[in-house]
């Protein structure tokens, strides 16, 4: 049951991080290059939520599948 909660937390983190990454794409038409865009994303903490959420969801799915196969 706790792994379902971890999955939902990971899902929420990945959604918020993904939305932040998409929102920062608006800097490219403003004159930034793609390398500058990557530097901006690297400096923002909320963009790391996407990777953290994917990792948490992956761990939760592996643990849930271990319990469901008996």
mmCIF file as Biopython writes it, N, C-alpha, C and O atoms, coordinates in Angstrom:
data_model
#
loop_
_atom_site.group_PDB
_atom_site.id
_atom_site.type_symbol
_atom_site.label_atom_id
_atom_site.label_alt_id
_atom_site.label_comp_id
_atom_site.label_asym_id
_atom_site.label_entity_id
_atom_site.label_seq_id
_atom_site.pdbx_PDB_ins_code
_atom_site.Cartn_x
_atom_site.Cartn_y
_atom_site.Cartn_z
_atom_site.occupancy
_atom_site.B_iso_or_equiv
_atom_site.auth_seq_id
_atom_site.auth_asym_id
_atom_site.pdbx_PDB_model_num
ATOM 1   N N  . UNK A ? 1  ? 0.821  -1.196  0.000   1.0 0.0 1  A 1 
ATOM 2   C CA . UNK A ? 1  ? 0.000  0.000   0.000   1.0 0.0 1  A 1 
ATOM 3   C C  . UNK A ? 1  ? 0.867  1.264   0.000   1.0 0.0 1  A 1 
ATOM 4   O O  . UNK A ? 1  ? 0.523  2.265   -0.628  1.0 0.0 1  A 1 
ATOM 5   N N  . UNK A ? 2  ? 1.980  1.201   0.704   1.0 0.0 2  A 1 
ATOM 6   C CA . UNK A ? 2  ? 2.857  2.368   0.775   1.0 0.0 2  A 1 
ATOM 7   C C  . UNK A ? 2  ? 3.503  2.647   -0.577  1.0 0.0 2  A 1 
ATOM 8   O O  . UNK A ? 2  ? 3.829  3.793   -0.888  1.0 0.0 2  A 1 
ATOM 9   N N  . UNK A ? 3  ? 3.689  1.597   -1.383  1.0 0.0 3  A 1 
ATOM 10  C CA . UNK A ? 3  ? 4.321  1.789   -2.685  1.0 0.0 3  A 1 
ATOM 11  C C  . UNK A ? 3  ? 3.383  2.493   -3.666  1.0 0.0 3  A 1 
ATOM 12  O O  . UNK A ? 3  ? 3.838  3.175   -4.584  1.0 0.0 3  A 1 
ATOM 13  N N  . UNK A ? 4  ? 2.097  2.329   -3.472  1.0 0.0 4  A 1 
ATOM 14  C CA . UNK A ? 4  ? 1.142  3.075   -4.298  1.0 0.0 4  A 1 
ATOM 15  C C  . UNK A ? 4  ? 1.234  4.559   -3.972  1.0 0.0 4  A 1 
ATOM 16  O O  . UNK A ? 4  ? 1.147  5.403   -4.865  1.0 0.0 4  A 1 
ATOM 17  N N  . UNK A ? 5  ? 1.410  4.877   -2.689  1.0 0.0 5  A 1 
ATOM 18  C CA . UNK A ? 5  ? 1.605  6.271   -2.295  1.0 0.0 5  A 1 
ATOM 19  C C  . UNK A ? 5  ? 2.900  6.824   -2.889  1.0 0.0 5  A 1 
ATOM 20  O O  . UNK A ? 5  ? 2.930  7.959   -3.366  1.0 0.0 5  A 1 
ATOM 21  N N  . UNK A ? 6  ? 3.973  6.022   -2.862  1.0 0.0 6  A 1 
ATOM 22  C CA . UNK A ? 6  ? 5.235  6.449   -3.478  1.0 0.0 6  A 1 
ATOM 23  C C  . UNK A ? 6  ? 5.059  6.686   -4.975  1.0 0.0 6  A 1 
ATOM 24  O O  . UNK A ? 6  ? 5.608  7.637   -5.530  1.0 0.0 6  A 1 
ATOM 25  N N  . UNK A ? 7  ? 4.289  5.815   -5.620  1.0 0.0 7  A 1 
ATOM 26  C CA . UNK A ? 7  ? 4.035  5.996   -7.046  1.0 0.0 7  A 1 
ATOM 27  C C  . UNK A ? 7  ? 3.317  7.315   -7.306  1.0 0.0 7  A 1 
ATOM 28  O O  . UNK A ? 7  ? 3.676  8.045   -8.230  1.0 0.0 7  A 1 
ATOM 29  N N  . UNK A ? 8  ? 2.314  7.622   -6.503  1.0 0.0 8  A 1 
ATOM 30  C CA . UNK A ? 8  ? 1.557  8.861   -6.695  1.0 0.0 8  A 1 
ATOM 31  C C  . UNK A ? 8  ? 2.410  10.095  -6.409  1.0 0.0 8  A 1 
ATOM 32  O O  . UNK A ? 8  ? 2.291  11.108  -7.100  1.0 0.0 8  A 1 
ATOM 33  N N  . UNK A ? 9  ? 3.270  10.012  -5.393  1.0 0.0 9  A 1 
ATOM 34  C CA . UNK A ? 9  ? 4.176  11.130  -5.106  1.0 0.0 9  A 1 
ATOM 35  C C  . UNK A ? 9  ? 5.151  11.317  -6.265  1.0 0.0 9  A 1 
ATOM 36  O O  . UNK A ? 9  ? 5.405  12.445  -6.687  1.0 0.0 9  A 1 
ATOM 37  N N  . UNK A ? 10 ? 5.697  10.219  -6.778  1.0 0.0 10 A 1 
ATOM 38  C CA . UNK A ? 10 ? 6.594  10.298  -7.926  1.0 0.0 10 A 1 
ATOM 39  C C  . UNK A ? 10 ? 5.902  10.850  -9.153  1.0 0.0 10 A 1 
ATOM 40  O O  . UNK A ? 10 ? 6.491  11.613  -9.918  1.0 0.0 10 A 1 
ATOM 41  N N  . UNK A ? 11 ? 4.650  10.467  -9.339  1.0 0.0 11 A 1 
ATOM 42  C CA . UNK A ? 11 ? 3.881  10.987  -10.470 1.0 0.0 11 A 1 
ATOM 43  C C  . UNK A ? 11 ? 3.692  12.496  -10.348 1.0 0.0 11 A 1 
ATOM 44  O O  . UNK A ? 11 ? 3.850  13.229  -11.325 1.0 0.0 11 A 1 
ATOM 45  N N  . UNK A ? 12 ? 3.359  12.950  -9.159  1.0 0.0 12 A 1 
ATOM 46  C CA . UNK A ? 12 ? 3.184  14.384  -8.944  1.0 0.0 12 A 1 
ATOM 47  C C  . UNK A ? 12 ? 4.468  15.162  -9.163  1.0 0.0 12 A 1 
ATOM 48  O O  . UNK A ? 12 ? 4.453  16.240  -9.757  1.0 0.0 12 A 1 
ATOM 49  N N  . UNK A ? 13 ? 5.581  14.618  -8.683  1.0 0.0 13 A 1 
ATOM 50  C CA . UNK A ? 13 ? 6.865  15.286  -8.884  1.0 0.0 13 A 1 
ATOM 51  C C  . UNK A ? 13 ? 7.238  15.342  -10.358 1.0 0.0 13 A 1 
ATOM 52  O O  . UNK A ? 13 ? 7.723  16.363  -10.847 1.0 0.0 13 A 1 
ATOM 53  N N  . UNK A ? 14 ? 7.010  14.242  -11.060 1.0 0.0 14 A 1 
ATOM 54  C CA . UNK A ? 14 ? 7.370  14.235  -12.481 1.0 0.0 14 A 1 
ATOM 55  C C  . UNK A ? 14 ? 6.478  15.180  -13.285 1.0 0.0 14 A 1 
ATOM 56  O O  . UNK A ? 14 ? 6.940  15.790  -14.249 1.0 0.0 14 A 1 
ATOM 57  N N  . UNK A ? 15 ? 5.226  15.305  -12.907 1.0 0.0 15 A 1 
ATOM 58  C CA . UNK A ? 15 ? 4.335  16.242  -13.592 1.0 0.0 15 A 1 
ATOM 59  C C  . UNK A ? 15 ? 4.782  17.683  -13.348 1.0 0.0 15 A 1 
ATOM 60  O O  . UNK A ? 15 ? 4.858  18.478  -14.285 1.0 0.0 15 A 1 
ATOM 61  N N  . UNK A ? 16 ? 5.076  18.019  -12.096 1.0 0.0 16 A 1 
ATOM 62  C CA . UNK A ? 16 ? 5.484  19.402  -11.815 1.0 0.0 16 A 1 
ATOM 63  C C  . UNK A ? 16 ? 6.829  19.727  -12.456 1.0 0.0 16 A 1 
ATOM 64  O O  . UNK A ? 16 ? 7.022  20.840  -12.945 1.0 0.0 16 A 1 
ATOM 65  N N  . UNK A ? 17 ? 7.749  18.789  -12.463 1.0 0.0 17 A 1 
ATOM 66  C CA . UNK A ? 17 ? 9.030  19.025  -13.121 1.0 0.0 17 A 1 
ATOM 67  C C  . UNK A ? 17 ? 8.903  19.109  -14.625 1.0 0.0 17 A 1 
ATOM 68  O O  . UNK A ? 17 ? 9.558  19.937  -15.259 1.0 0.0 17 A 1 
ATOM 69  N N  . UNK A ? 18 ? 8.068  18.263  -15.203 1.0 0.0 18 A 1 
ATOM 70  C CA . UNK A ? 18 ? 7.864  18.299  -16.651 1.0 0.0 18 A 1 
ATOM 71  C C  . UNK A ? 18 ? 7.204  19.580  -17.110 1.0 0.0 18 A 1 
ATOM 72  O O  . UNK A ? 18 ? 7.548  20.122  -18.160 1.0 0.0 18 A 1 
ATOM 73  N N  . UNK A ? 19 ? 6.254  20.067  -16.323 1.0 0.0 19 A 1 
ATOM 74  C CA . UNK A ? 19 ? 5.612  21.334  -16.668 1.0 0.0 19 A 1 
ATOM 75  C C  . UNK A ? 19 ? 6.617  22.477  -16.584 1.0 0.0 19 A 1 
ATOM 76  O O  . UNK A ? 19 ? 6.590  23.390  -17.410 1.0 0.0 19 A 1 
ATOM 77  N N  . UNK A ? 20 ? 7.500  22.434  -15.596 1.0 0.0 20 A 1 
ATOM 78  C CA . UNK A ? 20 ? 8.526  23.480  -15.488 1.0 0.0 20 A 1 
ATOM 79  C C  . UNK A ? 20 ? 9.461  23.457  -16.682 1.0 0.0 20 A 1 
ATOM 80  O O  . UNK A ? 20 ? 9.838  24.507  -17.202 1.0 0.0 20 A 1 
ATOM 81  N N  . UNK A ? 21 ? 9.837  22.265  -17.118 1.0 0.0 21 A 1 
ATOM 82  C CA . UNK A ? 21 ? 10.721 22.147  -18.282 1.0 0.0 21 A 1 
ATOM 83  C C  . UNK A ? 21 ? 10.031 22.702  -19.525 1.0 0.0 21 A 1 
ATOM 84  O O  . UNK A ? 21 ? 10.652 23.400  -20.327 1.0 0.0 21 A 1 
ATOM 85  N N  . UNK A ? 22 ? 8.756  22.391  -19.682 1.0 0.0 22 A 1 
ATOM 86  C CA . UNK A ? 22 ? 8.012  22.898  -20.840 1.0 0.0 22 A 1 
ATOM 87  C C  . UNK A ? 22 ? 7.853  24.414  -20.762 1.0 0.0 22 A 1 
ATOM 88  O O  . UNK A ? 22 ? 7.951  25.100  -21.780 1.0 0.0 22 A 1 
ATOM 89  N N  . UNK A ? 23 ? 7.608  24.940  -19.568 1.0 0.0 23 A 1 
ATOM 90  C CA . UNK A ? 23 ? 7.452  26.389  -19.432 1.0 0.0 23 A 1 
ATOM 91  C C  . UNK A ? 23 ? 8.741  27.129  -19.760 1.0 0.0 23 A 1 
ATOM 92  O O  . UNK A ? 23 ? 8.695  28.220  -20.328 1.0 0.0 23 A 1 
ATOM 93  N N  . UNK A ? 24 ? 9.885  26.558  -19.414 1.0 0.0 24 A 1 
ATOM 94  C CA . UNK A ? 24 ? 11.156 27.210  -19.717 1.0 0.0 24 A 1 
ATOM 95  C C  . UNK A ? 24 ? 11.489 27.150  -21.206 1.0 0.0 24 A 1 
ATOM 96  O O  . UNK A ? 24 ? 12.424 27.814  -21.653 1.0 0.0 24 A 1 
ATOM 97  N N  . UNK A ? 25 ? 10.740 26.368  -21.980 1.0 0.0 25 A 1 
ATOM 98  C CA . UNK A ? 25 ? 10.931 26.388  -23.433 1.0 0.0 25 A 1 
ATOM 99  C C  . UNK A ? 25 ? 10.578 27.748  -24.036 1.0 0.0 25 A 1 
ATOM 100 O O  . UNK A ? 25 ? 10.992 28.059  -25.153 1.0 0.0 25 A 1 
ATOM 101 N N  . UNK A ? 26 ? 9.819  28.550  -23.305 1.0 0.0 26 A 1 
ATOM 102 C CA . UNK A ? 26 ? 9.466  29.885  -23.798 1.0 0.0 26 A 1 
ATOM 103 C C  . UNK A ? 26 ? 10.667 30.813  -23.866 1.0 0.0 26 A 1 
ATOM 104 O O  . UNK A ? 26 ? 10.580 31.879  -24.476 1.0 0.0 26 A 1 
ATOM 105 N N  . UNK A ? 27 ? 11.789 30.437  -23.256 1.0 0.0 27 A 1 
ATOM 106 C CA . UNK A ? 27 ? 12.996 31.259  -23.345 1.0 0.0 27 A 1 
ATOM 107 C C  . UNK A ? 27 ? 13.652 31.159  -24.710 1.0 0.0 27 A 1 
ATOM 108 O O  . UNK A ? 27 ? 14.382 32.066  -25.108 1.0 0.0 27 A 1 
ATOM 109 N N  . UNK A ? 28 ? 13.407 30.074  -25.435 1.0 0.0 28 A 1 
ATOM 110 C CA . UNK A ? 28 ? 14.062 29.888  -26.735 1.0 0.0 28 A 1 
ATOM 111 C C  . UNK A ? 28 ? 13.595 30.940  -27.752 1.0 0.0 28 A 1 
ATOM 112 O O  . UNK A ? 28 ? 14.446 31.512  -28.434 1.0 0.0 28 A 1 
ATOM 113 N N  . UNK A ? 29 ? 12.298 31.224  -27.892 1.0 0.0 29 A 1 
ATOM 114 C CA . UNK A ? 29 ? 11.915 32.294  -28.830 1.0 0.0 29 A 1 
ATOM 115 C C  . UNK A ? 29 ? 12.378 33.682  -28.386 1.0 0.0 29 A 1 
ATOM 116 O O  . UNK A ? 29 ? 12.414 34.612  -29.192 1.0 0.0 29 A 1 
ATOM 117 N N  . UNK A ? 30 ? 12.727 33.822  -27.118 1.0 0.0 30 A 1 
ATOM 118 C CA . UNK A ? 30 ? 13.177 35.123  -26.615 1.0 0.0 30 A 1 
ATOM 119 C C  . UNK A ? 30 ? 14.628 35.403  -26.966 1.0 0.0 30 A 1 
ATOM 120 O O  . UNK A ? 30 ? 15.142 36.472  -26.639 1.0 0.0 30 A 1 
ATOM 121 N N  . UNK A ? 31 ? 15.297 34.468  -27.624 1.0 0.0 31 A 1 
ATOM 122 C CA . UNK A ? 31 ? 16.655 34.724  -28.080 1.0 0.0 31 A 1 
ATOM 123 C C  . UNK A ? 31 ? 17.717 33.819  -27.490 1.0 0.0 31 A 1 
ATOM 124 O O  . UNK A ? 31 ? 18.888 33.950  -27.844 1.0 0.0 31 A 1 
ATOM 125 N N  . UNK A ? 32 ? 17.352 32.905  -26.600 1.0 0.0 32 A 1 
ATOM 126 C CA . UNK A ? 32 ? 18.333 31.985  -26.047 1.0 0.0 32 A 1 
ATOM 127 C C  . UNK A ? 32 ? 18.583 30.842  -27.017 1.0 0.0 32 A 1 
ATOM 128 O O  . UNK A ? 32 ? 17.686 30.430  -27.752 1.0 0.0 32 A 1 
ATOM 129 N N  . UNK A ? 33 ? 19.792 30.342  -27.013 1.0 0.0 33 A 1 
ATOM 130 C CA . UNK A ? 33 ? 20.097 29.160  -27.810 1.0 0.0 33 A 1 
ATOM 131 C C  . UNK A ? 33 ? 19.708 27.923  -27.011 1.0 0.0 33 A 1 
ATOM 132 O O  . UNK A ? 33 ? 19.347 28.015  -25.838 1.0 0.0 33 A 1 
ATOM 133 N N  . UNK A ? 34 ? 19.788 26.768  -27.662 1.0 0.0 34 A 1 
ATOM 134 C CA . UNK A ? 34 ? 19.428 25.531  -26.970 1.0 0.0 34 A 1 
ATOM 135 C C  . UNK A ? 34 ? 20.412 25.230  -25.847 1.0 0.0 34 A 1 
ATOM 136 O O  . UNK A ? 34 ? 20.019 24.689  -24.813 1.0 0.0 34 A 1 
ATOM 137 N N  . UNK A ? 35 ? 21.673 25.570  -26.031 1.0 0.0 35 A 1 
ATOM 138 C CA . UNK A ? 35 ? 22.678 25.363  -24.980 1.0 0.0 35 A 1 
ATOM 139 C C  . UNK A ? 35 ? 22.376 26.261  -23.781 1.0 0.0 35 A 1 
ATOM 140 O O  . UNK A ? 35 ? 22.508 25.829  -22.636 1.0 0.0 35 A 1 
ATOM 141 N N  . UNK A ? 36 ? 21.973 27.501  -24.035 1.0 0.0 36 A 1 
ATOM 142 C CA . UNK A ? 36 ? 21.573 28.393  -22.943 1.0 0.0 36 A 1 
ATOM 143 C C  . UNK A ? 36 ? 20.332 27.863  -22.230 1.0 0.0 36 A 1 
ATOM 144 O O  . UNK A ? 36 ? 20.218 27.965  -21.008 1.0 0.0 36 A 1 
ATOM 145 N N  . UNK A ? 37 ? 19.407 27.298  -22.997 1.0 0.0 37 A 1 
ATOM 146 C CA . UNK A ? 37 ? 18.203 26.697  -22.414 1.0 0.0 37 A 1 
ATOM 147 C C  . UNK A ? 37 ? 18.572 25.551  -21.474 1.0 0.0 37 A 1 
ATOM 148 O O  . UNK A ? 37 ? 18.020 25.441  -20.379 1.0 0.0 37 A 1 
ATOM 149 N N  . UNK A ? 38 ? 19.504 24.701  -21.901 1.0 0.0 38 A 1 
ATOM 150 C CA . UNK A ? 38 ? 19.939 23.601  -21.040 1.0 0.0 38 A 1 
ATOM 151 C C  . UNK A ? 38 ? 20.631 24.113  -19.783 1.0 0.0 38 A 1 
ATOM 152 O O  . UNK A ? 38 ? 20.493 23.519  -18.713 1.0 0.0 38 A 1 
ATOM 153 N N  . UNK A ? 39 ? 21.375 25.214  -19.904 1.0 0.0 39 A 1 
ATOM 154 C CA . UNK A ? 39 ? 22.024 25.806  -18.733 1.0 0.0 39 A 1 
ATOM 155 C C  . UNK A ? 39 ? 20.991 26.360  -17.756 1.0 0.0 39 A 1 
ATOM 156 O O  . UNK A ? 39 ? 21.166 26.254  -16.542 1.0 0.0 39 A 1 
ATOM 157 N N  . UNK A ? 40 ? 19.924 26.947  -18.276 1.0 0.0 40 A 1 
ATOM 158 C CA . UNK A ? 40 ? 18.861 27.467  -17.406 1.0 0.0 40 A 1 
ATOM 159 C C  . UNK A ? 40 ? 18.167 26.322  -16.688 1.0 0.0 40 A 1 
ATOM 160 O O  . UNK A ? 40 ? 17.910 26.404  -15.487 1.0 0.0 40 A 1 
ATOM 161 N N  . UNK A ? 41 ? 17.864 25.263  -17.410 1.0 0.0 41 A 1 
ATOM 162 C CA . UNK A ? 41 ? 17.201 24.110  -16.796 1.0 0.0 41 A 1 
ATOM 163 C C  . UNK A ? 41 ? 18.088 23.481  -15.725 1.0 0.0 41 A 1 
ATOM 164 O O  . UNK A ? 41 ? 17.604 23.050  -14.678 1.0 0.0 41 A 1 
ATOM 165 N N  . UNK A ? 42 ? 19.379 23.434  -15.996 1.0 0.0 42 A 1 
ATOM 166 C CA . UNK A ? 42 ? 20.306 22.833  -15.040 1.0 0.0 42 A 1 
ATOM 167 C C  . UNK A ? 42 ? 20.380 23.644  -13.751 1.0 0.0 42 A 1 
ATOM 168 O O  . UNK A ? 42 ? 20.660 23.085  -12.690 1.0 0.0 42 A 1 
ATOM 169 N N  . UNK A ? 43 ? 20.137 24.934  -13.821 1.0 0.0 43 A 1 
ATOM 170 C CA . UNK A ? 43 ? 20.247 25.780  -12.634 1.0 0.0 43 A 1 
ATOM 171 C C  . UNK A ? 43 ? 18.953 25.841  -11.822 1.0 0.0 43 A 1 
ATOM 172 O O  . UNK A ? 43 ? 18.962 26.364  -10.707 1.0 0.0 43 A 1 
ATOM 173 N N  . UNK A ? 44 ? 17.855 25.327  -12.342 1.0 0.0 44 A 1 
ATOM 174 C CA . UNK A ? 44 ? 16.571 25.390  -11.647 1.0 0.0 44 A 1 
ATOM 175 C C  . UNK A ? 44 ? 16.295 24.080  -10.913 1.0 0.0 44 A 1 
ATOM 176 O O  . UNK A ? 44 ? 16.374 23.000  -11.498 1.0 0.0 44 A 1 
ATOM 177 N N  . UNK A ? 45 ? 15.971 24.189  -9.629  1.0 0.0 45 A 1 
ATOM 178 C CA . UNK A ? 45 ? 15.743 23.002  -8.799  1.0 0.0 45 A 1 
ATOM 179 C C  . UNK A ? 45 ? 14.469 22.280  -9.208  1.0 0.0 45 A 1 
ATOM 180 O O  . UNK A ? 45 ? 14.421 21.050  -9.186  1.0 0.0 45 A 1 
ATOM 181 N N  . UNK A ? 46 ? 13.442 23.027  -9.580  1.0 0.0 46 A 1 
ATOM 182 C CA . UNK A ? 46 ? 12.159 22.388  -9.883  1.0 0.0 46 A 1 
ATOM 183 C C  . UNK A ? 46 ? 12.224 21.511  -11.124 1.0 0.0 46 A 1 
ATOM 184 O O  . UNK A ? 46 ? 11.352 20.663  -11.318 1.0 0.0 46 A 1 
ATOM 185 N N  . UNK A ? 47 ? 13.225 21.689  -11.961 1.0 0.0 47 A 1 
ATOM 186 C CA . UNK A ? 47 ? 13.367 20.827  -13.136 1.0 0.0 47 A 1 
ATOM 187 C C  . UNK A ? 47 ? 13.918 19.451  -12.760 1.0 0.0 47 A 1 
ATOM 188 O O  . UNK A ? 47 ? 13.718 18.479  -13.488 1.0 0.0 47 A 1 
ATOM 189 N N  . UNK A ? 48 ? 14.607 19.372  -11.633 1.0 0.0 48 A 1 
ATOM 190 C CA . UNK A ? 48 ? 15.103 18.082  -11.162 1.0 0.0 48 A 1 
ATOM 191 C C  . UNK A ? 48 ? 13.984 17.215  -10.585 1.0 0.0 48 A 1 
ATOM 192 O O  . UNK A ? 48 ? 14.160 16.009  -10.414 1.0 0.0 48 A 1 
ATOM 193 N N  . UNK A ? 49 ? 12.834 17.823  -10.283 1.0 0.0 49 A 1 
ATOM 194 C CA . UNK A ? 49 ? 11.699 17.046  -9.793  1.0 0.0 49 A 1 
ATOM 195 C C  . UNK A ? 49 ? 11.248 16.022  -10.824 1.0 0.0 49 A 1 
ATOM 196 O O  . UNK A ? 49 ? 10.746 14.957  -10.465 1.0 0.0 49 A 1 
ATOM 197 N N  . UNK A ? 50 ? 11.425 16.338  -12.101 1.0 0.0 50 A 1 
ATOM 198 C CA . UNK A ? 50 ? 11.038 15.409  -13.160 1.0 0.0 50 A 1 
ATOM 199 C C  . UNK A ? 50 ? 11.837 14.110  -13.050 1.0 0.0 50 A 1 
ATOM 200 O O  . UNK A ? 50 ? 11.264 13.021  -13.071 1.0 0.0 50 A 1 
ATOM 201 N N  . UNK A ? 51 ? 13.148 14.228  -12.933 1.0 0.0 51 A 1 
ATOM 202 C CA . UNK A ? 51 ? 13.988 13.028  -12.824 1.0 0.0 51 A 1 
ATOM 203 C C  . UNK A ? 51 ? 13.738 12.282  -11.521 1.0 0.0 51 A 1 
ATOM 204 O O  . UNK A ? 51 ? 13.687 11.052  -11.504 1.0 0.0 51 A 1 
ATOM 205 N N  . UNK A ? 52 ? 13.581 13.026  -10.428 1.0 0.0 52 A 1 
ATOM 206 C CA . UNK A ? 52 ? 13.316 12.383  -9.141  1.0 0.0 52 A 1 
ATOM 207 C C  . UNK A ? 52 ? 11.988 11.631  -9.176  1.0 0.0 52 A 1 
ATOM 208 O O  . UNK A ? 52 ? 11.888 10.528  -8.639  1.0 0.0 52 A 1 
ATOM 209 N N  . UNK A ? 53 ? 10.984 12.210  -9.793  1.0 0.0 53 A 1 
ATOM 210 C CA . UNK A ? 53 ? 9.685  11.546  -9.897  1.0 0.0 53 A 1 
ATOM 211 C C  . UNK A ? 53 ? 9.744  10.288  -10.734 1.0 0.0 53 A 1 
ATOM 212 O O  . UNK A ? 53 ? 9.115  9.286   -10.394 1.0 0.0 53 A 1 
ATOM 213 N N  . UNK A ? 54 ? 10.498 10.326  -11.833 1.0 0.0 54 A 1 
ATOM 214 C CA . UNK A ? 54 ? 10.641 9.135   -12.674 1.0 0.0 54 A 1 
ATOM 215 C C  . UNK A ? 54 ? 11.330 8.018   -11.899 1.0 0.0 54 A 1 
ATOM 216 O O  . UNK A ? 54 ? 10.930 6.858   -11.995 1.0 0.0 54 A 1 
ATOM 217 N N  . UNK A ? 55 ? 12.359 8.358   -11.133 1.0 0.0 55 A 1 
ATOM 218 C CA . UNK A ? 55 ? 13.081 7.348   -10.347 1.0 0.0 55 A 1 
ATOM 219 C C  . UNK A ? 55 ? 12.175 6.766   -9.269  1.0 0.0 55 A 1 
ATOM 220 O O  . UNK A ? 55 ? 12.139 5.550   -9.086  1.0 0.0 55 A 1 
ATOM 221 N N  . UNK A ? 56 ? 11.444 7.615   -8.555  1.0 0.0 56 A 1 
ATOM 222 C CA . UNK A ? 56 ? 10.550 7.136   -7.496  1.0 0.0 56 A 1 
ATOM 223 C C  . UNK A ? 56 ? 9.457  6.249   -8.078  1.0 0.0 56 A 1 
ATOM 224 O O  . UNK A ? 56 ? 9.128  5.214   -7.499  1.0 0.0 56 A 1 
ATOM 225 N N  . UNK A ? 57 ? 8.894  6.641   -9.215  1.0 0.0 57 A 1 
ATOM 226 C CA . UNK A ? 57 ? 7.865  5.806   -9.845  1.0 0.0 57 A 1 
ATOM 227 C C  . UNK A ? 57 ? 8.441  4.473   -10.294 1.0 0.0 57 A 1 
ATOM 228 O O  . UNK A ? 57 ? 7.785  3.441   -10.150 1.0 0.0 57 A 1 
ATOM 229 N N  . UNK A ? 58 ? 9.643  4.473   -10.831 1.0 0.0 58 A 1 
ATOM 230 C CA . UNK A ? 58 ? 10.266 3.221   -11.267 1.0 0.0 58 A 1 
ATOM 231 C C  . UNK A ? 58 ? 10.492 2.263   -10.117 1.0 0.0 58 A 1 
ATOM 232 O O  . UNK A ? 58 ? 10.233 1.065   -10.240 1.0 0.0 58 A 1 
ATOM 233 N N  . UNK A ? 59 ? 10.974 2.783   -8.998  1.0 0.0 59 A 1 
ATOM 234 C CA . UNK A ? 59 ? 11.187 1.939   -7.818  1.0 0.0 59 A 1 
ATOM 235 C C  . UNK A ? 59 ? 9.860  1.410   -7.297  1.0 0.0 59 A 1 
ATOM 236 O O  . UNK A ? 59 ? 9.758  0.237   -6.937  1.0 0.0 59 A 1 
ATOM 237 N N  . UNK A ? 60 ? 8.843  2.263   -7.253  1.0 0.0 60 A 1 
ATOM 238 C CA . UNK A ? 60 ? 7.536  1.836   -6.753  1.0 0.0 60 A 1 
ATOM 239 C C  . UNK A ? 60 ? 6.921  0.770   -7.646  1.0 0.0 60 A 1 
ATOM 240 O O  . UNK A ? 60 ? 6.318  -0.178  -7.143  1.0 0.0 60 A 1 
ATOM 241 N N  . UNK A ? 61 ? 7.059  0.905   -8.955  1.0 0.0 61 A 1 
ATOM 242 C CA . UNK A ? 61 ? 6.493  -0.090  -9.873  1.0 0.0 61 A 1 
ATOM 243 C C  . UNK A ? 61 ? 7.206  -1.424  -9.708  1.0 0.0 61 A 1 
ATOM 244 O O  . UNK A ? 61 ? 6.564  -2.474  -9.758  1.0 0.0 61 A 1 
ATOM 245 N N  . UNK A ? 62 ? 8.513  -1.404  -9.515  1.0 0.0 62 A 1 
ATOM 246 C CA . UNK A ? 62 ? 9.241  -2.657  -9.308  1.0 0.0 62 A 1 
ATOM 247 C C  . UNK A ? 62 ? 8.811  -3.333  -8.018  1.0 0.0 62 A 1 
ATOM 248 O O  . UNK A ? 62 ? 8.646  -4.553  -7.985  1.0 0.0 62 A 1 
ATOM 249 N N  . UNK A ? 63 ? 8.628  -2.562  -6.959  1.0 0.0 63 A 1 
ATOM 250 C CA . UNK A ? 63 ? 8.207  -3.145  -5.680  1.0 0.0 63 A 1 
ATOM 251 C C  . UNK A ? 63 ? 6.767  -3.649  -5.753  1.0 0.0 63 A 1 
ATOM 252 O O  . UNK A ? 63 ? 6.454  -4.694  -5.183  1.0 0.0 63 A 1 
ATOM 253 N N  . UNK A ? 64 ? 5.892  -2.926  -6.442  1.0 0.0 64 A 1 
ATOM 254 C CA . UNK A ? 64 ? 4.503  -3.365  -6.578  1.0 0.0 64 A 1 
ATOM 255 C C  . UNK A ? 64 ? 4.442  -4.659  -7.378  1.0 0.0 64 A 1 
ATOM 256 O O  . UNK A ? 64 ? 3.665  -5.555  -7.050  1.0 0.0 64 A 1 
ATOM 257 N N  . UNK A ? 65 ? 5.256  -4.763  -8.426  1.0 0.0 65 A 1 
ATOM 258 C CA . UNK A ? 65 ? 5.221  -5.977  -9.241  1.0 0.0 65 A 1 
ATOM 259 C C  . UNK A ? 65 ? 5.775  -7.171  -8.476  1.0 0.0 65 A 1 
ATOM 260 O O  . UNK A ? 65 ? 5.379  -8.306  -8.742  1.0 0.0 65 A 1 
ATOM 261 N N  . UNK A ? 66 ? 6.680  -6.941  -7.534  1.0 0.0 66 A 1 
ATOM 262 C CA . UNK A ? 66 ? 7.179  -8.043  -6.716  1.0 0.0 66 A 1 
ATOM 263 C C  . UNK A ? 66 ? 6.090  -8.582  -5.800  1.0 0.0 66 A 1 
ATOM 264 O O  . UNK A ? 66 ? 6.016  -9.789  -5.567  1.0 0.0 66 A 1 
ATOM 265 N N  . UNK A ? 67 ? 5.240  -7.692  -5.275  1.0 0.0 67 A 1 
ATOM 266 C CA . UNK A ? 67 ? 4.181  -8.133  -4.384  1.0 0.0 67 A 1 
ATOM 267 C C  . UNK A ? 67 ? 3.013  -8.758  -5.133  1.0 0.0 67 A 1 
ATOM 268 O O  . UNK A ? 67 ? 2.331  -9.622  -4.582  1.0 0.0 67 A 1 
ATOM 269 N N  . UNK A ? 68 ? 2.764  -8.350  -6.362  1.0 0.0 68 A 1 
ATOM 270 C CA . UNK A ? 68 ? 1.614  -8.870  -7.090  1.0 0.0 68 A 1 
ATOM 271 C C  . UNK A ? 68 ? 1.885  -10.241 -7.693  1.0 0.0 68 A 1 
ATOM 272 O O  . UNK A ? 68 ? 0.941  -10.987 -7.949  1.0 0.0 68 A 1 
ATOM 273 N N  . UNK A ? 69 ? 3.150  -10.597 -7.929  1.0 0.0 69 A 1 
ATOM 274 C CA . UNK A ? 69 ? 3.498  -11.899 -8.497  1.0 0.0 69 A 1 
ATOM 275 C C  . UNK A ? 69 ? 3.885  -12.818 -7.351  1.0 0.0 69 A 1 
ATOM 276 O O  . UNK A ? 69 ? 5.010  -12.772 -6.853  1.0 0.0 69 A 1 
ATOM 277 N N  . UNK A ? 70 ? 2.936  -13.657 -6.938  1.0 0.0 70 A 1 
ATOM 278 C CA . UNK A ? 70 ? 3.213  -14.589 -5.833  1.0 0.0 70 A 1 
ATOM 279 C C  . UNK A ? 70 ? 2.836  -15.982 -6.209  1.0 0.0 70 A 1 
ATOM 280 O O  . UNK A ? 70 ? 2.996  -16.903 -5.407  1.0 0.0 70 A 1 
#
